[in-house]
């Protein structure tokens, strides 16, 4: 029987969970819910408000790293996302912290800062796949939902400017790491660092096969279009596209 991924669908960590579950060939069904209520349900099913939550086929795992830590104990060597070599593993863990932590936080701040004022294009991503009653609540109380995100992410012009600076720094860093045509950030096989970079950068690159619900480039505000256009000029953008093409989860939009 398939396990369950309880998610807030647009969340970077939700796409990351889809990525790693697909990588380990884990059968699952995703049950998206609106932000806030998803955490309540996670508390019921997993004893933690943290989302996304994977449960039903082993221990309850909150977030992609917990899934990886569990699956690495049972997967065949060729499926490992963390190398057996301790020095390589140290680099992969550092990459995960840098990309899934710092870059993902910056990406979320930039995307929500520019997108939240546009109710007309944000209703669908917020309501993607959720029960009809939850969708109705978002449509009725969108200003409250948007305000919650602004509060949690501490959104302001200064926050957005700092997030863009940090994003540029990390893209430049990844460009240097990938120079010379190396296939992956570490070694000759995909690792958790590659997955962390790809899923954190995806909302600001919109690669093919990116499955998280997000407004199309054509309807985004010009300021965000300009940022995406700039970042797509980096070599890292081509790398992210390849990771999604070769290793990403099936698109179910």
N, C-alpha and C positions, 0 to 999 in steps of 0.2 A: 504494500500500500504506500502511496506517495506521502511524503512528509509535507509539512506546511511552512511557508514563509509568510509571516504576518508582517506587513510593511506599510510605510507611507511611500507610495510609488515613486514620487519625484526625487526622493532622498538619494544622495550619492552612495551611501552605504547600502541602500536597497539594490542599486545596480551592481555594486560590488559583491553582494551576496549572490545575486543571480549569476555573476561571473564565476565565482568559486564553486558554487553548487554544480553548474554546468561543467566546469573543468574536472570535477571529481566524479562526473556521471551520476549525480544524485537525482533521483526522481522526486519532484516536489510540485505542489500547487501553491500559487501565490494568492493571498487574500489581502488586498489593499484596503486600508481604512484612512479616514481623514486624520490629519495631524492632531494630536491630543488624545482623541478617542483610541487611536492605535496603541498608545502607551498604556491606557487603562486595560485594554484587552491583553497586552503583553504581560501586565502584572497578574492578570487572571491565569493566563496559560503558562507563564514562565517564571513568575515570582519576581519579575523585574520590570520597571517601566521602560527600559531601553529597547529601542527598535532599530532595525528590524529584528524579529525573533524567529529562529528556525527551530521547529520542534516536531516530534512524532516519529523520528527515526534515529534514536540515540539520545544523548543528553540535550537539554534545552540550551541553545546557543544564542546569545544576544550579540549581534553584530558580526561582520565578516571575519574578523580575526579569531573569534571563538570557534567559528565553523572550521577555519583552516587548522587551528590547533588540534581539534578533534579528528578531522579527516587525515591529517598528516600521520597519525598513529596507526592508520589502517590501510592507506593507499599504497599501490605498488610504487617502486622507486621512480619510475618514469613520470609519475603524476605529482611528484613532490613539488610544492611551490616554495619551499625553504630548503636550500641545499644541505646535504649532509656535512659538507666541509664547513668547519666552524667559522673560518674567516669569511667565507662567502655568505654564510648565514648571518653573520654580524652585519655585513653590508646590506643584505636584503632587509633585515629588521630596521636598520637605520633609514633605508629608502621608504619603507612602509610608514614609519613615523613621520617622515618629512612630507611625503606626498598625500597619504590618507589623512594626515593630521593638518599640517600647515597649508598645503595647496588646496585641499578640499575645503577647509574653512574659508580661505580667500575666495575660492570659486563660488561658494554658497553666498557669501556676503555680496559679491559683485552681481551675481544673477538676481538675487532677491531685491537688492537695492534698486535696480533698474526695472524689474518686472512687476513688483508688487503694486505700483501705482496704476497698473493697467488691468483692472478687473476683467475686462472683456476677454483678454487672452489667458488669464490665469485660472479662471473657473475650471476649464477642462483639465489641466494638469492636477489641480487640487482634488478633483472629483474622479479622476481616472480609475475606473474599475470598482469604485466603492459602492456600498448599498445605497439605494435611492434615497432613503431617509437621511443619510449622512450628506449626500450631495445636495439635498434640499436645504440642509442646515448651513452648508458653506455658502450657497447662493444667497440665502437670507441674511447671513451674518458675515459676509466677506470682510468688511472693515475690521471686525474683531479678529478674524483669522490673520489678516495682513498685519494688524497691530501686534499680535503675538509674535510673529516672525521678526518684526522690527525690534521688539523688546529683547527677544532671545539672542538675536545676532547683533544687537546694539548698532543698528544701521544709522548711518549719518553720512554726509559728504566726506568727512574725514575718514570714516571707516572704509568707504568705497575706494578712496584714493590710496589708502594704505594697502588695501587688498590688491589693487591693481599693481602697485609697486612690488609687493611680495610675489604676485603671480609672474610678473616679468622676470624677477630674479630666479625663480625656480624653473621657468622655461629656459632661460639662458643656461642654467646649471645642467638641465637635462640635455640641451643641445650639445654642450661640451662632452658630456658622458657618452653621447651617441655618435660623436664625430668619428670618422674613420670607418663607418659602415658596420659597427658591431651590431649583432642581431638583437641583443637584449641588454638591459642595464648591467646585469651580472651573468657571466657565463654564456653558455650556448643554448640554454633552454629558458622558457618563460618562468618568471618567479613572481612572488607576491609583490615585489617592488614594481614590476611592470604593470601588474593589475592595479596597484594603488595609483600609479601615475596616470594610467589610461582612464580610470573611472573618475578620478578627481578632475582631470582636464576636460573630460568629455562635454560637460555643460557649456564650456566656452569654446568648443571646437565643432560640436555637433557632427561627429564622424558618422559615416554610413554604419548601419547595424547598431546604433545607439538606441536602446530600447526604452529608456526612461521617458515618461511624458514631460514634454517641455514645448513651449511655443515654437513654431517654425521660425527660421531666420527672417523670412519675408515680413512677418508681423511684429518682430521685436522692435523696441525703440531704437532710433538711430545711434544713440550713445553706445548701446550694447552691441549693435551690429558692427560699429567701428572697432570695438575691442576684439570681437571674434575675428574680424577680417585681419587685424594686426597679428593676432596669435597664430592664425593659420599660415603665416609666412615662415614660422619657425620650423626647423627640421623635426622638432618634437611632434608637431601636428601630424606629419607623415607616419611617424612611429606609432602614435596613438591610433591612427586609422588602421595600420597593419595589425595591431594587437586586437582591435575589435573585429577585424576581418578574419583573422586566423584563430583567435582564441575566445571570442566573445560569445555570450549566450544567444540563443535564437531570438529574433525580434518578434514580439507578440503584440505590437501596437494594433 
